[in-house]
Amino acid sequence: MRRLISLVSVAVALVGLGLVLYNATLVDRRAPAVVGIALSSPAGDDRIAQTLTAINIQFSEPVRTATVESRFRIEPYIAGAFTWDGTMLIFTPSAQLPEDTAFAVRIEPGFEDLIGNVAETVPEAWAFRTVGPPVVVRAVPGDGATGLPVDGGVELTFDRLMDTTSVEAALRIEPAAALDVAWSGETVRLSFAGPLAFGTSYTLTIGRTAADTGGNRLQGPYRLRFTTVAAGLSVIDAIPSAGVAGVGILTSVAVRFDRPIDPDSARAAFHIAPSVDGEIRVVIIADDRPQSAAPAAPADPDTLVFLPNDGFAPHTTYTVTIAPTVASLGDPAVVAAGRTWSFTTGSPSISAQNQIAFLGARSGVRNVWLMNPDGTNARQLTTELVPVSGFDVTDDGARVAFSAGGVVSIADIDGSGARRLSDEAHFEYAPIFTPDDRAVIVGRRGVDGSDLGYWFVPLPGEPGDERQLLGSGAPNLGSAELGGEGIGDTDAIPEWLSRTAFDPTGRWALIVPAAGPAAVVDIGPAGEARGPTATSVLGSAAPAWSPRHRAFVLSGIGTSDGTFSGTPDLWTVAQSGSVARIAGTEGATGPVAVGADSAVAVQVRPADGGPASIWLMAAGAPSFVDLGASPGFDDRWPAFSPNDASLLIGRTDEATPTRGDGIWAIDLASVTVVQLAFEGTFARWLP
């Protein structure tokens, strides 16, 4: 029996050996093979890799690991480490892969399985590319979108998972708004803690420090620009302008809308800090724009005006807020966007002596400003809500006369005591004090536009009656239409500025009207005054009295037969009205300045039309000298300092004459030029 069992065991062993030999000869002859290559950290595509990734290579059977590792190739070469998970080789780079780089992975032939079968053929190299910098692939709203609801939000989707902390730290929005952030995979949802402003352009920025989970940063800052829905009511002007300093303490705050507004909602929407007692009105700001012949229907008010009871405090910054609740008149569903801005007051002037006066629009509307001779301490003198078109200051620097919207007023130099001189039946312009400071000369038109010429108007409390000096030539209506700094587009000064000069006796005046030749006028007592004497010079700017020439000097075009033509020149005009040309002044245009020592300065434009420059005839000099043109600019409006050491000028862009380049001073000893102010026109140095 035992022998039988032994024989059976031997038979079974022989069968098993045969099976092993059979398998060895038929199955294990197959060479090992690469059956798949994959990235451990793909980026949305199996051939796009995160920069921190491993490469997994799957084999068909167990292999001798050393024969595989020695035949592993990656191009471009990168160092790394090998690990195995069963039949899968894992290659882990030693460092983060470079961004946006193409790689190829392959195993060269010759690797073996456990029993020595050799792989003679292998697949082609397996290619992949690393991701570039992370990018936003979707934005709602899109860049440049308009009409975003003020309670809306922004949704951004990246092309991969992001390091949320780095993204949130890199988020900015201008104008500033509080953000709430929520993430869902590659998408971030930005909502706002409060409503955004109506009709406002916002810029959302994600800085370059934002990175994906692999540490890859944005290639550059990401920006998304969008504009919130515009309210149906819009602000056209806000006075004083945002950020302006030196505002007059007697100013009003005005906000003009593009259509009539509901008074109650406007009053409720106005806030100012620090708090100031005052009155809020809803009005129409009147001006001198020409009206059609047909009577106009009464207009509804479109401007909110705040008038402080006792003025503003000097050297104080005020912040004005208009809540987004100002409603259109008759339609409460249409509201205006809210607005907040700040301005800073200056201090009132005690005297304007040794100060520079000029017209400036820095507060949002053109007014008279004063500044120190070195350009510092600019402060607002007049506080009109329509553009000031002309002004004059008394010789003692105590009072100012000015015209705004066709209304001439006078005020003390600190802005107080303002009094309107023009009545409701007239528009008046170009005020200038008479030498005794007891009257003004103004150009006058009827409210219907009729030309009433020039008038002598005694100041309140002074004796005498007003009387007509010239029967025609008054400035036209429409001074309010000359916006900005009030610069015309020719060498002539705007017709609404003063164009009158007086002789030393104070009796004779040379008036250069808006239309027609200059005229010598006797402003003596009414019973003695003679009629005006027309000259043969058509002027376009202010004249001056020249002691050196013992006559008025005036730039303009002359005539001998009643036809004005030819090149502008500089002329002398005697009290009698006789004229004479000053030799060597061809091209003289613009206002004339005369210094205390009889030096004369005038703007001259060359015959070829190049940049205008200032020509100077120094005291005792026989002729004029060109002080030199400023390339690209026209030098205009000369005015001497009281000691004749300096000359104020204004500069305008040669290509765009209505654009100013501020106020400059020329040192006449060295002919060096220094800019005193970056804006301002028609400056004059007060004695």
PALONU-971269 format. One record per residue (C-alpha): x negated, y, z. Coordinates in pm, whole numbers, plus 50000, padded with zeros to 5 digits. Example, Ala and Ser with C-alpha at 12.3 -4.5 7.8 and 13.67 -1.06 7.14 Angstrom:
x: 48770; y: 49550; z: 50780
x: 48633; y: 49894; z: 50714
***
This chain:
x: 50000; y: 50000; z: 50000
x: 49723; y: 50241; z: 50091
x: 49556; y: 50164; z: 49765
x: 49873; y: 50251; z: 49580
x: 49895; y: 50588; z: 49752
x: 49535; y: 50665; z: 49666
x: 49595; y: 50587; z: 49303
x: 49896; y: 50819; z: 49299
x: 49695; y: 51103; z: 49457
x: 49422; y: 51065; z: 49201
x: 49681; y: 51079; z: 48924
x: 49836; y: 51396; z: 49062
x: 49493; y: 51561; z: 49090
x: 49414; y: 51468; z: 48733
x: 49741; y: 51622; z: 48617
x: 49668; y: 51947; z: 48812
x: 49319; y: 51964; z: 48668
x: 49464; y: 51923; z: 48327
x: 49704; y: 52209; z: 48382
x: 49422; y: 52435; z: 48498
x: 49212; y: 52343; z: 48198
x: 49512; y: 52401; z: 47973
x: 49574; y: 52748; z: 48120
x: 49208; y: 52838; z: 48093
x: 49193; y: 52743; z: 47731
x: 49529; y: 52892; z: 47620
x: 49622; y: 53189; z: 47859
x: 49305; y: 53336; z: 48005
x: 49151; y: 53380; z: 47665
x: 49352; y: 53701; z: 47631
x: 49140; y: 54012; z: 47690
x: 49254; y: 54269; z: 47946
x: 49423; y: 54579; z: 47806
x: 49519; y: 54937; z: 47899
x: 49898; y: 54939; z: 47908
x: 49960; y: 55303; z: 48014
x: 49806; y: 55634; z: 48121
x: 49998; y: 55892; z: 48321
x: 49953; y: 56205; z: 48528
x: 50024; y: 56192; z: 48897
x: 50140; y: 56558; z: 48892
x: 50297; y: 56648; z: 48560
x: 50442; y: 56995; z: 48501
x: 50774; y: 56931; z: 48332
x: 50619; y: 56724; z: 48054
x: 50426; y: 56393; z: 48077
x: 50136; y: 56546; z: 47882
x: 50122; y: 56875; z: 48077
x: 49930; y: 56852; z: 48404
x: 49921; y: 57058; z: 48715
x: 49568; y: 57173; z: 48782
x: 49570; y: 56955; z: 49093
x: 49646; y: 56613; z: 48953
x: 49512; y: 56255; z: 48938
x: 49504; y: 56037; z: 48626
x: 49657; y: 55689; z: 48659
x: 49547; y: 55411; z: 48418
x: 49747; y: 55089; z: 48426
x: 49587; y: 54757; z: 48313
x: 49756; y: 54438; z: 48200
x: 49586; y: 54224; z: 48465
x: 49329; y: 54242; z: 48739
x: 48995; y: 54354; z: 48607
x: 48640; y: 54373; z: 48723
x: 48654; y: 54733; z: 48851
x: 48289; y: 54814; z: 48788
x: 48322; y: 54730; z: 48417
x: 48611; y: 54975; z: 48389
x: 48470; y: 55261; z: 48593
x: 48149; y: 55259; z: 48392
x: 48349; y: 55290; z: 48070
x: 48585; y: 55570; z: 48186
x: 48549; y: 55886; z: 47982
x: 48718; y: 56229; z: 48013
x: 48643; y: 56519; z: 47784
x: 48558; y: 56784; z: 47869
x: 48369; y: 56614; z: 48148
x: 48478; y: 56662; z: 48505
x: 48347; y: 56486; z: 48812
x: 48578; y: 56274; z: 49022
x: 48633; y: 55965; z: 49233
x: 48785; y: 55622; z: 49152
x: 49034; y: 55430; z: 49362
x: 49239; y: 55120; z: 49279
x: 49594; y: 55021; z: 49349
x: 49623; y: 54664; z: 49227
x: 49583; y: 54677; z: 48851
x: 49594; y: 55059; z: 48835
x: 49285; y: 55279; z: 48829
x: 49336; y: 55623; z: 48990
x: 49087; y: 55894; z: 48887
x: 49098; y: 56197; z: 49115
x: 48902; y: 56504; z: 48997
x: 48663; y: 56649; z: 49253
x: 48787; y: 57004; z: 49186
x: 49094; y: 57179; z: 49055
x: 49118; y: 57150; z: 48680
x: 49081; y: 57469; z: 48475
x: 49404; y: 57629; z: 48355
x: 49535; y: 57588; z: 48002
x: 49268; y: 57337; z: 47896
x: 49301; y: 57035; z: 47667
x: 49161; y: 56702; z: 47792
x: 49121; y: 56355; z: 47640
x: 49097; y: 56033; z: 47849
x: 48983; y: 55693; z: 47723
x: 48832; y: 55363; z: 47840
x: 48557; y: 55239; z: 47612
x: 48560; y: 54872; z: 47495
x: 48372; y: 54606; z: 47693
x: 48548; y: 54597; z: 48029
x: 48633; y: 54249; z: 48163
x: 48904; y: 54067; z: 48351
x: 48830; y: 53849; z: 48651
x: 48735; y: 53546; z: 48446
x: 48519; y: 53735; z: 48204
x: 48746; y: 53801; z: 47911
x: 48616; y: 54113; z: 47739
x: 48832; y: 54389; z: 47592
x: 48707; y: 54445; z: 47240
x: 48966; y: 54704; z: 47134
x: 49124; y: 54994; z: 47325
x: 49393; y: 55254; z: 47255
x: 49303; y: 55592; z: 47113
x: 49212; y: 55865; z: 47357
x: 49507; y: 55988; z: 47562
x: 49540; y: 56368; z: 47543
x: 49694; y: 56609; z: 47790
x: 49669; y: 56978; z: 47872
x: 49666; y: 57159; z: 48202
x: 49919; y: 57424; z: 48267
x: 49840; y: 57792; z: 48211
x: 49923; y: 58054; z: 48471
x: 50277; y: 58023; z: 48604
x: 50534; y: 58226; z: 48413
x: 50893; y: 58333; z: 48454
x: 51088; y: 58147; z: 48187
x: 51429; y: 58296; z: 48264
x: 51549; y: 58620; z: 48419
x: 51906; y: 58727; z: 48491
x: 51952; y: 59011; z: 48415
x: 51698; y: 59031; z: 48134
x: 51427; y: 59292; z: 48118
x: 51569; y: 59630; z: 48019
x: 51925; y: 59532; z: 48106
x: 52169; y: 59810; z: 48187
x: 52495; y: 59815; z: 48373
x: 52390; y: 59590; z: 48663
x: 52653; y: 59611; z: 48940
x: 52525; y: 59793; z: 49243
x: 52608; y: 59487; z: 49452
x: 52453; y: 59248; z: 49198
x: 52139; y: 59040; z: 49227
x: 51845; y: 58908; z: 49028
x: 51765; y: 58544; z: 48949
x: 51421; y: 58433; z: 48827
x: 51323; y: 58085; z: 48714
x: 50957; y: 57986; z: 48691
x: 50814; y: 57711; z: 48473
x: 50711; y: 57512; z: 48779
x: 50741; y: 57488; z: 49154
x: 50596; y: 57794; z: 49321
x: 50429; y: 57865; z: 49651
x: 50729; y: 58054; z: 49788
x: 50532; y: 58237; z: 50056
x: 50290; y: 58388; z: 49805
x: 50573; y: 58490; z: 49573
x: 50771; y: 58662; z: 49846
x: 50461; y: 58845; z: 49968
x: 50400; y: 58974; z: 49614
x: 50755; y: 59105; z: 49559
x: 50809; y: 59480; z: 49526
x: 51099; y: 59691; z: 49401
x: 51102; y: 60060; z: 49315
x: 51294; y: 60260; z: 49420
x: 51273; y: 60071; z: 49746
x: 51557; y: 59834; z: 49837
x: 51578; y: 59565; z: 50102
x: 51569; y: 59214; z: 49954
x: 51710; y: 58880; z: 50066
x: 51533; y: 58580; z: 49909
x: 51667; y: 58227; z: 49852
x: 51492; y: 57940; z: 49666
x: 51625; y: 57640; z: 49475
x: 51347; y: 57442; z: 49308
x: 51177; y: 57664; z: 49053
x: 51443; y: 57936; z: 49086
x: 51447; y: 58227; z: 49327
x: 51760; y: 58432; z: 49390
x: 51711; y: 58792; z: 49500
x: 52003; y: 58972; z: 49653
x: 52005; y: 59319; z: 49807
x: 52082; y: 59393; z: 50168
x: 52293; y: 59692; z: 50064
x: 52438; y: 59837; z: 49745
x: 52193; y: 59974; z: 49493
x: 52223; y: 60330; z: 49370
x: 52449; y: 60397; z: 49075
x: 52291; y: 60483; z: 48743
x: 51939; y: 60419; z: 48869
x: 51649; y: 60249; z: 48693
x: 51476; y: 59990; z: 48909
x: 51151; y: 59803; z: 48853
x: 51103; y: 59463; z: 49020
x: 50738; y: 59359; z: 49035
x: 50577; y: 59029; z: 49134
x: 50207; y: 59088; z: 49187
x: 49930; y: 58866; z: 49057
x: 49878; y: 58707; z: 49400
x: 50193; y: 58497; z: 49348
x: 50087; y: 58135; z: 49285
x: 50231; y: 57795; z: 49209
x: 50201; y: 57499; z: 49443
x: 49868; y: 57415; z: 49282
x: 49727; y: 57757; z: 49363
x: 49747; y: 57891; z: 49007
x: 49815; y: 58264; z: 49013
x: 50011; y: 58475; z: 48769
x: 49799; y: 58597; z: 48481
x: 49917; y: 58950; z: 48550
x: 50193; y: 59127; z: 48740
x: 50544; y: 59035; z: 48629
x: 50783; y: 59326; z: 48587
x: 51156; y: 59330; z: 48536
x: 51327; y: 59661; z: 48465
x: 51699; y: 59710; z: 48492
x: 51944; y: 59993; z: 48540
x: 52248; y: 59982; z: 48759
x: 52589; y: 60067; z: 48630
x: 52632; y: 60438; z: 48578
x: 52905; y: 60606; z: 48768
x: 53161; y: 60783; z: 48554
x: 53050; y: 61119; z: 48693
x: 52693; y: 61239; z: 48647
x: 52476; y: 61502; z: 48812
x: 52332; y: 61748; z: 48560
x: 52129; y: 61972; z: 48789
x: 52027; y: 61970; z: 49154
x: 51885; y: 62291; z: 49300
x: 51634; y: 62324; z: 49465
x: 51450; y: 62049; z: 49279
x: 51317; y: 61742; z: 49454
x: 50975; y: 61788; z: 49608
x: 50945; y: 62162; z: 49548
x: 50775; y: 62371; z: 49818
x: 50795; y: 62742; z: 49891
x: 51173; y: 62763; z: 49843
x: 51330; y: 63090; z: 49956
x: 51499; y: 63065; z: 50294
x: 51810; y: 63239; z: 50154
x: 51854; y: 62986; z: 49878
x: 52172; y: 62793; z: 49819
x: 52187; y: 62423; z: 49746
x: 52374; y: 62349; z: 49426
x: 52469; y: 62025; z: 49251
x: 52628; y: 62058; z: 48909
x: 52820; y: 61766; z: 48758
x: 52908; y: 61688; z: 48399
x: 53279; y: 61739; z: 48456
x: 53512; y: 61898; z: 48712
x: 53501; y: 61741; z: 49057
x: 53747; y: 61685; z: 49337
x: 53668; y: 61949; z: 49603
x: 53762; y: 61740; z: 49908
x: 53549; y: 61442; z: 49806
x: 53259; y: 61673; z: 49722
x: 53266; y: 61844; z: 50061
x: 53279; y: 61509; z: 50240
x: 52986; y: 61375; z: 50038
x: 52739; y: 61655; z: 50126
x: 52488; y: 61606; z: 50410
x: 52171; y: 61795; z: 50495
x: 51905; y: 61723; z: 50755
x: 51798; y: 61895; z: 50969
x: 52153; y: 62015; z: 51015
x: 52234; y: 62368; z: 50900
x: 52558; y: 62557; z: 50954
x: 52706; y: 62678; z: 50632
x: 52990; y: 62676; z: 50386
x: 53050; y: 62427; z: 50109
x: 53221; y: 62556; z: 49798
x: 53319; y: 62395; z: 49472
x: 53280; y: 62658; z: 49201
x: 53193; y: 62738; z: 48841
x: 52853; y: 62902; z: 48802
x: 52913; y: 63194; z: 48567
x: 52657; y: 63292; z: 48306
x: 52632; y: 63512; z: 47996
x: 52672; y: 63252; z: 47725
x: 52868; y: 63399; z: 47435
x: 53236; y: 63310; z: 47432
x: 53458; y: 63253; z: 47131
x: 53699; y: 63526; z: 47029
x: 53996; y: 63315; z: 47142
x: 54074; y: 63343; z: 47512
x: 53948; y: 63037; z: 47696
x: 54165; y: 62835; z: 47931
x: 54057; y: 62866; z: 48295
x: 53789; y: 62608; z: 48367
x: 53795; y: 62377; z: 48666
x: 53498; y: 62391; z: 48906
x: 53214; y: 62148; z: 48843
x: 52948; y: 62260; z: 49094
x: 52910; y: 62191; z: 49464
x: 52733; y: 62481; z: 49639
x: 52615; y: 62488; z: 50000
x: 52558; y: 62839; z: 50140
x: 52383; y: 62841; z: 50477
x: 52529; y: 63092; z: 50720
x: 52196; y: 63231; z: 50840
x: 51957; y: 63091; z: 50584
x: 51715; y: 62804; z: 50622
x: 51426; y: 62787; z: 50866
x: 51088; y: 62877; z: 50712
x: 50827; y: 62610; z: 50646
x: 51075; y: 62329; z: 50697
x: 51148; y: 62023; z: 50487
x: 51517; y: 61958; z: 50430
x: 51669; y: 61639; z: 50294
x: 51995; y: 61660; z: 50102
x: 52215; y: 61356; z: 50054
x: 52511; y: 61338; z: 49821
x: 52704; y: 61022; z: 49907
x: 52835; y: 60816; z: 49612
x: 53188; y: 60936; z: 49680
x: 53217; y: 61256; z: 49476
x: 53519; y: 61190; z: 49256
x: 53619; y: 61326; z: 48920
x: 53901; y: 61578; z: 48943
x: 54230; y: 61392; z: 48897
x: 54065; y: 61048; z: 48879
x: 53945; y: 60918; z: 49217
x: 53832; y: 60589; z: 49059
x: 53554; y: 60771; z: 48874
x: 53276; y: 60862; z: 49113
x: 52924; y: 60996; z: 49094
x: 52615; y: 60806; z: 49196
x: 52470; y: 60907; z: 49528
x: 52154; y: 61113; z: 49541
x: 51898; y: 61202; z: 49807
x: 51613; y: 61447; z: 49768
x: 51402; y: 61685; z: 49975
x: 51261; y: 62036; z: 49941
x: 51045; y: 62255; z: 50162
x: 51103; y: 62621; z: 50239
x: 50839; y: 62891; z: 50240
x: 50838; y: 63211; z: 50440
x: 50989; y: 63547; z: 50343
x: 50752; y: 63815; z: 50215
x: 50711; y: 64136; z: 50411
x: 50552; y: 64314; z: 50115
x: 50460; y: 64222; z: 49759
x: 50157; y: 64451; z: 49748
x: 49842; y: 64277; z: 49624
x: 50054; y: 63979; z: 49525
x: 50116; y: 63818; z: 49187
x: 50479; y: 63810; z: 49079
x: 50594; y: 63576; z: 48803
x: 50888; y: 63383; z: 48665
x: 50884; y: 63016; z: 48755
x: 51128; y: 62727; z: 48718
x: 50973; y: 62498; z: 48979
x: 51286; y: 62510; z: 49198
x: 51499; y: 62381; z: 48909
x: 51610; y: 62718; z: 48774
x: 51398; y: 63016; z: 48669
x: 51348; y: 63268; z: 48950
x: 51099; y: 63531; z: 49062
x: 50811; y: 63390; z: 49267
x: 50518; y: 63546; z: 49449
x: 50173; y: 63403; z: 49516
x: 49840; y: 63518; z: 49655
x: 49577; y: 63646; z: 49411
x: 49398; y: 63310; z: 49430
x: 49716; y: 63118; z: 49343
x: 49792; y: 62994; z: 49694
x: 50110; y: 63030; z: 49901
x: 50356; y: 63032; z: 49612
x: 50698; y: 63126; z: 49748
x: 51034; y: 63196; z: 49597
x: 51160; y: 63555; z: 49600
x: 51494; y: 63543; z: 49419
x: 51730; y: 63250; z: 49474
x: 51967; y: 63263; z: 49177
x: 52152; y: 62960; z: 49043
x: 52131; y: 63084; z: 48682
x: 51798; y: 63173; z: 48517
x: 51641; y: 63509; z: 48599
x: 51557; y: 63667; z: 48265
x: 51378; y: 63987; z: 48372
x: 51254; y: 64160; z: 48685
x: 51065; y: 64458; z: 48823
x: 50914; y: 64543; z: 49163
x: 50883; y: 64889; z: 49314
x: 50534; y: 65038; z: 49346
x: 50543; y: 65000; z: 49725
x: 50630; y: 64630; z: 49689
x: 50943; y: 64671; z: 49898
x: 51224; y: 64592; z: 49651
x: 51287; y: 64381; z: 49345
x: 51535; y: 64435; z: 49062
x: 51629; y: 64137; z: 48849
x: 51878; y: 64015; z: 48593
x: 52031; y: 63665; z: 48608
x: 52304; y: 63552; z: 48373
x: 52355; y: 63911; z: 48257
x: 52398; y: 64052; z: 48610
x: 52145; y: 64303; z: 48744
x: 52088; y: 64302; z: 49120
x: 51842; y: 64452; z: 49364
x: 51711; y: 64303; z: 49689
x: 51453; y: 64367; z: 49954
x: 51126; y: 64186; z: 49900
x: 51212; y: 63932; z: 50172
x: 51522; y: 63837; z: 49972
x: 51765; y: 64007; z: 50206
x: 51996; y: 64300; z: 50130
x: 52085; y: 64172; z: 49782
x: 52328; y: 64400; z: 49600
x: 52484; y: 64362; z: 49260
x: 52447; y: 64665; z: 49035
x: 52634; y: 64538; z: 48729
x: 53011; y: 64566; z: 48731
x: 53253; y: 64302; z: 48602
x: 53296; y: 64483; z: 48268
x: 52934; y: 64458; z: 48156
x: 52640; y: 64227; z: 48104
x: 52308; y: 64394; z: 48181
x: 51945; y: 64303; z: 48120
x: 51578; y: 64411; z: 48131
x: 51588; y: 64615; z: 48453
x: 51296; y: 64845; z: 48527
x: 51262; y: 65094; z: 48812
x: 51208; y: 65456; z: 48722
x: 50878; y: 65598; z: 48856
x: 51052; y: 65749; z: 49161
x: 51216; y: 65409; z: 49239
x: 51556; y: 65579; z: 49267
x: 51713; y: 65439; z: 48951
x: 51682; y: 65157; z: 48700
x: 51703; y: 65146; z: 48324
x: 51900; y: 64850; z: 48188
x: 52020; y: 64719; z: 47854
x: 52398; y: 64685; z: 47851
x: 52661; y: 64492; z: 47660
x: 53034; y: 64468; z: 47707
x: 53178; y: 64136; z: 47818
x: 53306; y: 64106; z: 47461
x: 52948; y: 64129; z: 47335
x: 52969; y: 64489; z: 47215
x: 52632; y: 64669; z: 47203
x: 52624; y: 64956; z: 47453
x: 52253; y: 65031; z: 47428
x: 52037; y: 65134; z: 47727
x: 52150; y: 65313; z: 48042
x: 52006; y: 65509; z: 48331
x: 52165; y: 65375; z: 48653
x: 52098; y: 65541; z: 48993
x: 52056; y: 65296; z: 49280
x: 52324; y: 65280; z: 49550
x: 52304; y: 65582; z: 49774
x: 52098; y: 65786; z: 49529
x: 52239; y: 66105; z: 49372
x: 52343; y: 66141; z: 49011
x: 52555; y: 65950; z: 48764
x: 52469; y: 65677; z: 48523
x: 52425; y: 65785; z: 48162
x: 52350; y: 65634; z: 47827
x: 51991; y: 65671; z: 47699
x: 52013; y: 65473; z: 47372
x: 52330; y: 65399; z: 47184
x: 52230; y: 65054; z: 47058
x: 51971; y: 64778; z: 47069
x: 52076; y: 64608; z: 47393
x: 51974; y: 64244; z: 47438
x: 52222; y: 63992; z: 47307
x: 52434; y: 63770; z: 47527
x: 52290; y: 63427; z: 47603
x: 51996; y: 63479; z: 47838
x: 52107; y: 63170; z: 48032
x: 52050; y: 62959; z: 47723
x: 51675; y: 63028; z: 47735
x: 51592; y: 62749; z: 47980
x: 51277; y: 62634; z: 48151
x: 51019; y: 62905; z: 48202
x: 51188; y: 63143; z: 47958
x: 50927; y: 63135; z: 47683
x: 51037; y: 63221; z: 47333
x: 50898; y: 63050; z: 47025
x: 50726; y: 63362; z: 46885
x: 50462; y: 63607; z: 47004
x: 50742; y: 63846; z: 47093
x: 50859; y: 63841; z: 47451
x: 51226; y: 63747; z: 47506
x: 51458; y: 64040; z: 47450
x: 51598; y: 64014; z: 47805
x: 51263; y: 64112; z: 47962
x: 51191; y: 64477; z: 48026
x: 51040; y: 64665; z: 47731
x: 51015; y: 65011; z: 47879
x: 50717; y: 65224; z: 47992
x: 50694; y: 65572; z: 48148
x: 50451; y: 65857; z: 48107
x: 50269; y: 65999; z: 48414
x: 50527; y: 66273; z: 48463
x: 50805; y: 66017; z: 48496
x: 51020; y: 66213; z: 48255
x: 50946; y: 66037; z: 47928
x: 51012; y: 65671; z: 47862
x: 50935; y: 65457; z: 47560
x: 51206; y: 65195; z: 47516
x: 51151; y: 64901; z: 47281
x: 51504; y: 64776; z: 47216
x: 51603; y: 64423; z: 47121
x: 51684; y: 64550; z: 46773
x: 51557; y: 64862; z: 46596
x: 51250; y: 65083; z: 46627
x: 51104; y: 65197; z: 46958
x: 51242; y: 65526; z: 47086
x: 51111; y: 65797; z: 47317
x: 51376; y: 65894; z: 47572
x: 51394; y: 66191; z: 47806
x: 51512; y: 66065; z: 48146
x: 51506; y: 66407; z: 48309
x: 51815; y: 66562; z: 48466
x: 52124; y: 66506; z: 48258
x: 52171; y: 66874; z: 48188
x: 51819; y: 66910; z: 48053
x: 51759; y: 66576; z: 47887
x: 51731; y: 66571; z: 47511
x: 51848; y: 66290; z: 47288
x: 51626; y: 65990; z: 47203
x: 51360; y: 66019; z: 46935
x: 51322; y: 65713; z: 46714
x: 50968; y: 65619; z: 46616
x: 50835; y: 65449; z: 46307
x: 50720; y: 65138; z: 46496
x: 50923; y: 64820; z: 46528
x: 50796; y: 64672; z: 46852
x: 50862; y: 64329; z: 46999
x: 50710; y: 64351; z: 47346
x: 50655; y: 64581; z: 47640
x: 50453; y: 64903; z: 47583
x: 50229; y: 65080; z: 47836
x: 50105; y: 65434; z: 47901
x: 49734; y: 65479; z: 47821
x: 49560; y: 65774; z: 47994
x: 49271; y: 65725; z: 47753
x: 49494; y: 65782; z: 47452
x: 49726; y: 66026; z: 47634
x: 50011; y: 65834; z: 47476
x: 50209; y: 65517; z: 47493
x: 50046; y: 65213; z: 47333
x: 50265; y: 64958; z: 47159
x: 50209; y: 64653; z: 46941
x: 50438; y: 64621; z: 46644
x: 50496; y: 64675; z: 46275
x: 50491; y: 65027; z: 46136
x: 50670; y: 65198; z: 45849
x: 50657; y: 65516; z: 45652
x: 50965; y: 65468; z: 45440
x: 51210; y: 65306; z: 45680
x: 51110; y: 64950; z: 45584
x: 50919; y: 64764; z: 45851
x: 50668; y: 64525; z: 45698
x: 50302; y: 64432; z: 45705
x: 50058; y: 64313; z: 45968
x: 50130; y: 64392; z: 46334
x: 49895; y: 64652; z: 46478
x: 49844; y: 64847; z: 46795
x: 49991; y: 65198; z: 46787
x: 49991; y: 65510; z: 46997
x: 50324; y: 65685; z: 47048
x: 50331; y: 66041; z: 47179
x: 50615; y: 66191; z: 47386
x: 50722; y: 66365; z: 47070
x: 50768; y: 66034; z: 46893
x: 50473; y: 66072; z: 46656
x: 50273; y: 65754; z: 46603
x: 49917; y: 65664; z: 46502
x: 49755; y: 65332; z: 46432
x: 49459; y: 65225; z: 46648
x: 49187; y: 65103; z: 46415
x: 49066; y: 64744; z: 46433
x: 49375; y: 64596; z: 46594
x: 49525; y: 64397; z: 46307
x: 49731; y: 64108; z: 46442
x: 49809; y: 64276; z: 46774
x: 50128; y: 64123; z: 46915
x: 50291; y: 64086; z: 47252
x: 50288; y: 64317; z: 47552
x: 50012; y: 64573; z: 47612
x: 49835; y: 64608; z: 47946
x: 49650; y: 64919; z: 48063
x: 49421; y: 64916; z: 48367
x: 49374; y: 65186; z: 48626
x: 49044; y: 65280; z: 48461
x: 49214; y: 65305; z: 48118
x: 49099; y: 64968; z: 47988
x: 49347; y: 64826; z: 47735
x: 49428; y: 64460; z: 47669
x: 49656; y: 64306; z: 47408
x: 49725; y: 63969; z: 47252
x: 49592; y: 63930; z: 46897
x: 49669; y: 63650; z: 46655
x: 49422; y: 63609; z: 46367
x: 49539; y: 63643; z: 46008
x: 49491; y: 63270; z: 45949
x: 49748; y: 63191; z: 46218
x: 49498; y: 63032; z: 46458
x: 49520; y: 63048; z: 46837
x: 49601; y: 63389; z: 46983
x: 49351; y: 63543; z: 47222
x: 49324; y: 63850; z: 47440
x: 49134; y: 64151; z: 47305
x: 48994; y: 64402; z: 47553
x: 48895; y: 64764; z: 47510
x: 48701; y: 64828; z: 47829
x: 48696; y: 65172; z: 47987
x: 48465; y: 65391; z: 47782
x: 48417; y: 65125; z: 47511
x: 48468; y: 65243; z: 47153
x: 48659; y: 64939; z: 47032
x: 48822; y: 64611; z: 47122
x: 48632; y: 64289; z: 47197
x: 48780; y: 63941; z: 47157
x: 48762; y: 63757; z: 47492
x: 48777; y: 63425; z: 47307
x: 49052; y: 63183; z: 47214
x: 49136; y: 62872; z: 47412
x: 49145; y: 62577; z: 47168
x: 49497; y: 62439; z: 47137
x: 49653; y: 62720; z: 47339
x: 49766; y: 63078; z: 47289
x: 49654; y: 63333; z: 47549
x: 49940; y: 63573; z: 47621
x: 50090; y: 63841; z: 47850
x: 49779; y: 64022; z: 47983
x: 49808; y: 64211; z: 48313
x: 49525; y: 64387; z: 48502
x: 49448; y: 64343; z: 48869
x: 49471; y: 64665; z: 49074
x: 49089; y: 64699; z: 49074
x: 49061; y: 64610; z: 48702
x: 48814; y: 64332; z: 48785
x: 49043; y: 64056; z: 48661
x: 49301; y: 64005; z: 48394
x: 49600; y: 63777; z: 48439
x: 49712; y: 63584; z: 48133
x: 49960; y: 63311; z: 48055
x: 49888; y: 63022; z: 47825
x: 50123; y: 62838; z: 47596
x: 50077; y: 62534; z: 47377
x: 49981; y: 62642; z: 47025
x: 50176; y: 62356; z: 46865
x: 50478; y: 62395; z: 47096
x: 50498; y: 62766; z: 47181
x: 50781; y: 62721; z: 47431
x: 50568; y: 62493; z: 47652
x: 50359; y: 62678; z: 47907
x: 50022; y: 62593; z: 48059
x: 50048; y: 62809; z: 48367
x: 49892; y: 63131; z: 48488
x: 49518; y: 63202; z: 48453
x: 49280; y: 63477; z: 48565
x: 48988; y: 63607; z: 48359
x: 48699; y: 63756; z: 48555
x: 48607; y: 64047; z: 48328
x: 48246; y: 64066; z: 48448
x: 48161; y: 63704; z: 48364
x: 48453; y: 63627; z: 48129
x: 48515; y: 63306; z: 48325
x: 48870; y: 63174; z: 48334
x: 49034; y: 63008; z: 48636
x: 49379; y: 62854; z: 48649
x: 49588; y: 62995; z: 48935
x: 49914; y: 62808; z: 48878
x: 50015; y: 62513; z: 48665
x: 50347; y: 62673; z: 48576
x: 50485; y: 63023; z: 48554
x: 50517; y: 63301; z: 48298
x: 50504; y: 63680; z: 48261
x: 50284; y: 63728; z: 48566
x: 50196; y: 64075; z: 48691
x: 49960; y: 64184; z: 48967
x: 50137; y: 64420; z: 49202
x: 49942; y: 64717; z: 49346
***
